[in-house]
Amino acid sequence: MLLNIWATWCSPCREEMPTLDALQARLGGSDFHVLPLSIDRAGLEPVRRFYRETGIRNLDLYIAEDTRAMLALAVVGLPTTILIDRIGRERGRLAGPAEWNSPEAVAQISALIDERKQ
């Protein structure tokens, strides 16, 4: 799972979300899932509106309405993305935006998925 902590008011997050949507479209399934966790305090409506405005179609809606999720995950800035394996171990963490649908990112995540299948 690729857990992405983000918010609609975070400019780098907004730029990154379409790449996460594309990654989910490409690799999402029983072996991999992108979980975008919004920390928007205004609830789901700003997130729904953002998804509509940007054409996000492959990502589900998840929201943490307070800062407990950020504290529990030791998130110090947005966006923060955490790669978690099937047994709940953190395999990697990135603070800041990334091009998640780039050939390099897809290759790295694909390799981890394939490693799990062996």
Secondary structure as GFF3:
##gff-version 3
##sequence-region A 1 118
A	DSSP	beta_strand	2	6	.	.	.	ID=ss1
A	DSSP	alpha_helix	11	27	.	.	.	ID=ss2
A	DSSP	beta_strand	34	38	.	.	.	ID=ss3
A	DSSP	alpha_helix	44	54	.	.	.	ID=ss4
A	DSSP	beta_strand	62	63	.	.	.	ID=ss5
A	DSSP	alpha_helix	68	72	.	.	.	ID=ss6
A	DSSP	beta_strand	80	84	.	.	.	ID=ss7
A	DSSP	beta_strand	90	95	.	.	.	ID=ss8
A	DSSP	alpha_helix	103	117	.	.	.	ID=ss9
###
